[in-house]
Amino acid sequence: MTQERVPIELRVEALEQLLVERGLVDTAVMDKYIAMYENDVGPLNGAHVVAKAWTDADYRRRLLADGTAAVAELGYKGPQGEHIVVLENTPEVHNVVVCTLCSCYPWPLLGLPPSWYKDPAYRSRMVREPRTVLAEMGLSLPDDVEVRVWDSSSEVRYFVLPERPAGTGGLPEEELVPLVTRDAMVGVARVRT
């Protein structure tokens, strides 16, 4: 006899209810943290960094020289963001980030890591066969583009500055932000218009 699993949403709801009933968590505090990760600490933060770098050459230079200080200029700092190294994608070089040991990730810029980033298959295969994994994720790169894989750690969090897409030269920063995705800032996708 096989037992069907209860959907994750229902299990999370049941766990939350149990923790609240036992007085172990306060719903207002939980709501505050959920809102923080959905609105304040998420891929939108990183998108603001990218859009600023695309529109402000001085900021871009500071970002590439000292990522931690440059993102702090915009108010993005905190746990998992103490040492950010920014990697610039160009027509010749494509950077992609992985954490082979666990799932080290720049939370202040990208929010919670996606499940695929934590998956052992992604973590092990990306370093061995990056072009194959990228293609499976929908990104096929020309053979003449060098692929560099960067392994994040507890000491260093990598962040990809994606290439600015063609045809966006005249767009202001606020119109560029919605184009930038979390996947592009990890290096498993390109920014599209």
C-alpha positions in Angstrom: 0.0 0.0 0.0 1.5 3.3 -1.1 0.6 6.5 0.7 0.3 9.7 -1.3 2.3 12.7 -0.1 0.5 15.8 1.1 1.2 18.8 -1.2 4.1 21.0 0.2 1.8 24.0 0.6 -0.5 22.1 3.0 2.4 20.7 4.9 4.0 24.2 5.3 0.6 25.5 6.5 0.2 22.7 9.0 3.7 23.2 10.3 3.1 27.0 10.7 -0.2 26.4 12.5 1.5 24.0 14.9 4.3 26.4 15.7 1.9 29.3 16.3 -0.4 27.1 18.5 2.6 26.1 20.6 3.7 29.7 20.9 7.0 29.0 19.2 6.6 31.7 16.5 4.6 34.9 16.2 2.7 35.3 13.0 3.5 39.0 12.8 7.2 38.2 12.9 6.9 35.4 10.3 4.9 37.8 8.0 7.6 40.4 8.4 10.3 37.9 7.4 8.3 36.6 4.5 7.6 40.2 3.2 11.3 41.1 3.7 12.5 38.2 1.5 9.7 38.7 -1.1 10.1 42.5 -1.4 13.3 43.7 0.1 15.7 40.9 -0.2 15.2 39.4 -3.6 16.2 39.4 -7.3 14.9 42.9 -7.6 17.8 44.2 -5.5 20.3 42.6 -7.9 18.4 43.9 -10.9 18.8 47.4 -9.5 22.5 46.8 -9.2 22.7 45.6 -12.8 20.6 48.4 -14.3 22.7 51.0 -12.4 25.9 49.4 -13.7 24.6 49.5 -17.3 23.7 53.2 -17.1 26.5 54.6 -14.9 30.0 53.8 -16.0 31.6 55.1 -12.8 29.3 52.8 -10.7 30.2 49.9 -13.0 33.9 50.4 -12.4 33.4 50.5 -8.6 31.1 47.4 -8.8 33.8 45.4 -10.7 36.6 46.6 -8.4 34.8 46.1 -5.1 31.4 44.5 -5.4 30.7 44.5 -1.7 31.2 48.2 -1.3 29.4 49.1 -4.5 26.3 47.1 -3.7 26.3 48.6 -0.2 26.2 52.1 -1.8 22.7 51.0 -2.9 21.8 49.7 0.6 22.2 46.0 -0.1 24.3 44.3 2.5 23.9 41.8 5.4 24.3 38.1 6.0 25.4 36.2 2.9 26.5 39.4 1.4 29.7 40.2 3.3 32.1 39.6 0.4 30.6 39.9 -3.1 32.7 39.5 -6.2 31.1 40.7 -9.4 31.9 38.8 -12.7 31.1 40.6 -16.0 29.7 38.7 -18.9 31.0 39.9 -22.3 30.6 38.6 -25.9 33.8 36.6 -25.4 33.3 35.3 -21.8 30.3 33.9 -20.1 30.4 33.5 -16.3 28.2 31.1 -14.3 28.0 30.6 -10.6 27.7 27.4 -8.5 28.4 26.3 -5.0 29.7 22.8 -5.0 29.8 22.3 -1.3 26.3 23.5 -0.3 24.4 26.5 -1.7 26.3 29.7 -0.9 24.5 32.5 -2.5 24.3 36.3 -2.4 21.0 36.6 -0.5 20.9 40.4 -0.2 21.0 40.6 -4.0 19.2 37.6 -5.2 16.9 36.6 -2.4 16.4 32.9 -1.6 18.3 30.5 -3.8 16.2 28.5 -6.3 15.8 24.8 -5.7 17.8 23.9 -8.8 20.8 25.9 -7.4 20.9 23.6 -4.4 20.4 20.4 -6.3 23.4 18.1 -6.1 23.2 17.4 -9.9 23.5 21.1 -10.7 26.3 21.5 -8.2 28.4 18.6 -9.5 27.6 18.8 -13.2 28.1 22.5 -13.7 31.8 22.3 -13.0 32.3 19.2 -15.2 30.1 20.0 -18.2 28.9 23.6 -18.0 27.9 23.9 -21.7 25.7 20.8 -21.5 24.0 22.0 -18.2 23.5 25.5 -19.6 22.0 24.1 -22.8 19.6 21.9 -20.7 18.6 25.1 -18.9 17.9 26.8 -22.2 21.1 28.7 -22.8 23.2 27.6 -25.8 26.4 29.5 -26.2 28.5 29.7 -29.3 31.7 27.6 -29.3 33.9 30.7 -29.4 32.5 32.0 -26.1 34.6 31.0 -23.1 32.6 29.6 -20.2 34.0 30.3 -16.7 32.5 28.5 -13.7 32.9 30.2 -10.3 32.5 28.2 -7.1 30.9 30.3 -4.3 31.9 29.7 -0.8 31.2 30.9 2.7 34.0 33.5 2.2 33.0 34.7 -1.3 29.7 35.1 -3.0 29.8 35.6 -6.8 27.3 37.7 -8.7 27.2 37.9 -12.5 26.8 41.3 -14.2 25.0 40.1 -17.4 25.6 41.6 -20.8 23.3 44.5 -21.6 21.0 43.3 -24.4 21.1 45.0 -27.8 18.6 47.7 -28.4 18.4 48.9 -24.8 21.0 51.7 -25.1 18.5 54.4 -24.8 16.5 52.9 -21.9 16.7 54.6 -18.5 17.7 52.6 -15.4 14.1 52.1 -14.2 13.1 50.5 -17.5 16.0 48.1 -17.5 15.3 46.7 -14.0 12.4 44.5 -15.0 14.4 42.9 -17.8 17.0 41.5 -15.4 16.3 38.0 -14.1 17.8 36.1 -11.2 19.0 33.4 -13.6 20.9 36.0 -15.6 22.7 37.2 -12.4 23.7 33.6 -11.7 24.8 33.1 -15.3 22.4 30.4 -16.4 20.5 32.7 -18.7 21.0 35.9 -20.7 18.9 39.1 -20.3 16.4 39.4 -23.1 14.3 42.3 -24.2 
